[in-house]
């Protein structure tokens, strides 16, 4: 089965979303937003990165889903 350009695009976007969400969770919302704002003040490439990395509703939703899942697992472990 050939690997199409569409599948590749979906894979790249999914990986980027996972990366964004992981960074958002690891840094916390405040620090993440500060770093993105710093990028937004830089070179054109950095500004493009800031645009791509801004915390959109999907990233925030995935982060909250992760928090809820971890909290549920912890409650069951106790």
C-alpha positions, 0 to 999 in steps of 0.5 A: 500500500503506497504512502500518500502525501495526504497520509504524510501530512496527517502524520506530520500534523499529528506529531506537531500537535503531540509535541506542542501538547507535551511542551505545554504540559511540561512547561505549564501554561504561563511559561509556555506562553512567555516562550511563544511571546519571546519567539514572536519578537524574533526573526521571521523564522522565529515568528513563524514558529511562534505562530505554529506553537501558539496554544490553540484550543486543541492543544489546551483540550488535549492537555486538560484531557491528559491531566484528567486521565492522570488524576483518574489513574492516581485516584484509582491507585489510592 
